[in-house]
């Protein structure tokens, strides 16, 4: 199947956590679609080798993009990145994606690790949505917000209580803000990735996927493979597009059928 081409020419998109992984794939696809993309992250360089996301958008797609250092656990820095978007007319699409992953048995989790995870994964989405929505409302813009949730928003997994609880919160932030912002014409939805090969999932190379037929974490996926960050880009652009104009408060599972089992 060919790539669906969306047109975001003239729109400004903020993507948090856009330097690597899912955020990078989403930012690059928005850049390809003509958007001005603001990469909001704590690091400019990708975790793996490669050109910084904003530079890649400019070089490959001749688009407009910039990097803004942003710690999403600090609401003031989220407000600052939204202010940066005003230089391009304001936020049209906000993609709350930056998150931390932490796996540890429940009885071993200490308060410091718990707080760090929750401050990034919950504060970042709550106040990122708030900052973007205030800008949209001030400008009379019926914009879109797309959150990166997870299959962990619905399904518990061993050694993941602290992480699952943040993704469950993102589900309810999505639904609650969709309800509260509907009067302003602002839609809020979420993509819910399944088993995606990112920096969080070491060893999920092509070779690892081939070996998965003998057992392991990705064997139960009905489509027979783990996902990749690029698998999330199309769904994110769809939810932010006019084609999804009557969709709000929804989680779109992108998991190869894993939650259908």
N, C-alpha and C positions, 0 to 999 in steps of 0.2 A: 504494500500500500504506500502511496506517496504521502509526503508531508502536507498537512493542511496549512494553508497560508493565511494568517490573520494580518490585518492592517492596523497598526497602532501609530501611524504617522501623526505627529503633532501632539502625542500624549506623553506624559511624564510618569514614569514608573519607578517606585522605590522597591528594591529587593534587599531585605536584610539577610546577612549571611551569604552574600553573593560571590564571595571569593572562591568558594570550593563547593563541590558536591551538588546537591539538588538546587541550591540557590544559584550557583554558577550556570547550570544548564537553563534554568528559567530566565535568568538575566540575559544570557546570550540569545535565547529565542525571542525575547521581547526586542532586543537590539536588532535582530534580523528582521523583525516585523516593523521596524521603523520608529520605535519608541525612543525617547530620551530616557536613559537608564541610570539611576543613581545606585551605586553599589555601597550599601551601608554594612560595614563589617569592622571587626576589631583588627583584622589583618588585611593588608593590600594584596600580598602575594598568595596564590593558591597553595594549599597544603602539599599538593604534589607539584611536580615541575610544570611550568607553563607560564604563559603571559598573563598578567593581571586581567581580570574580567573586563574592566572598563576599557583598558587599552585594546583588548582583543575586539571589542565591539567597534571601536573607532577604526582600527586597522582593517578588519575584515568586512565590516558592513558600512563603513564611512558614516557611521551614526554619531550621535552625541551621547557621551557617558562620562561619569566622573566617580571618583571614590571619595567617600566621606567616612572618616573613622568614627565608628559608632559602637558603643557598648550598650546593647539593648536592655541590659538590666538596670540602666540609669535613664529614667523618663526624660530628664533634661537633654540627654544626647539624642533621643528619638525626636524631641521637639526641634532640635538643631538640624537634623537631617531633613525634616519636613520644611524647615525654613530655607534650607538649601534648594529644595525643589521649587520654591516660589520664584527663584531666579529664572525658571523655565516655564513659569505660568502656574505652578502649583501641582499638587498630587492628583493624578487621575486614577492611578492604581497603586495600592499598597500591598506588597507581598511580605507578610510576616513569616519568615522562614528560619531565622537564626535560632539554633537550639543546641543543647548539650545532651550527650548520651552518657549514662552511668549505670553500669550493671554490677550489682552486689547483693548478696543475701540480705533480706530484710533486717535480720537481727544484728547485722554488722554495720548498717548505715548510721553514720554519725551526723550531728546537727549541721556541721560545717558543709559537708557534701550535699545534704538535703537542701540547705538554704541556697547554695550556689546554683544547683540545678533548677530550683523553683524560681529564683530571681530571674534567671535567663529565660526559661521556657514559659513562664506565666506572665511575669511583669512585661517582658518584651512584647508579647502578643497583645496584652491588655492595653498598655499605654501606647504601643505602636498604632493600634486601631484607633485609640482615642485621639492621638495627635493628628493622624491622617484625616479622620472624620471631621475634626474641628476645622481643618483647612478646607476640606470640601464644602462644608456648610457655609463657612465665611464667604466662599466664592460662588455659592449657589450651584456647585458642581455635583451631579449625580454620579459619583465615582464608585469604584469597586475595591473591595478588600478580599484578598485571598490568603488564607492561613495554611501552613503546612502542619497538619495533624499527623495521624499515624493509625495503623491497625491497632496500636496500643490504646487508642481512644476507646476501643470497644472490647478488646481481648487482652486478658491478663497473661503474663508470661513469667516464668521463673526468674528470680533475681532482678525483677524489673519494677517492683512496686513504686519506688520513688520516681522512675521515669514514666511509667504508665499513668501515675496520678497527674503528672503535668500534661500529658496528652489528652487525658480525660477532661482536664480543665479547659484545654484549647477547644475541644468539642463544644463545651458549654459557653465559652466566650464567643465562639462563632454563632451559635444559635441565639444567645442573649443579645448580642450587638446587632444581629440581623433584625431582630424584633424591634429594638429601640431606634435603629437608624432607618427603618423602612419609610417612615414619614418624610425623610429627607431624600428619598430616592437612592440611598446608598445600599448596595447589596454586599453581603458578607457570606462567603462560602469557604470551604476548606477542601484541600486534597488530602487523602489519607494513604500515604505510601505503605506498601508492604515490605517485603524483603529486598531492599535496594542496596546495590553495591556502591558504597561510598567509603569515605575515610573511617566512618564508624564501624564498618564491617570488613575488617582486614582479611585478606586472603580470598576475596571473592573475584578472583581473576577469571579469565575465560577457562583456564585449566581447572580451576576449582569448580566451575559450573559443570564441566564435563565429568568430573569425578563425582558429582552430586548424585548421579544415577545409582551409585552404590550405597547411598544413604546420606544422612546429614540434614542440615537445617533447611535446605531449599528443596529437598525431594518432594514434600507435600504440595508444592505449588502446581495447580492443575496445568498451567501453561508450560511447565517443565523447566523454568529458569528463574533466576533472580532477576529483579529489575535493575535498571540503570538510571542515573539521574535524568537522562534525556527522555525517559518514559514519563516523567512528571511534567515536563515543559508544556507539551500540548494540552493536557488537561488544565493546567494553570491558566494558559492563555484563553482557553475556551471559557472558563468560568468568569474571566474578566471581560469577555467580549459581549457584543450586542446579541450574539446567538444565544447567550444565557440570560437574557434580559428578564426572564420570569423565574429565575432560580435564585433563591436566597435562603440562608440558614441550613445549607446542605453539606454533608461530607461525601465527597466522591472518592470511593475506594479505588486505588490504583495498585493492585496487589496480585495480578495474575490469577485471580480467582481464589486466593488463599482463604478469605473469609467466607467463601461459599461452602467450604467443607464442613 
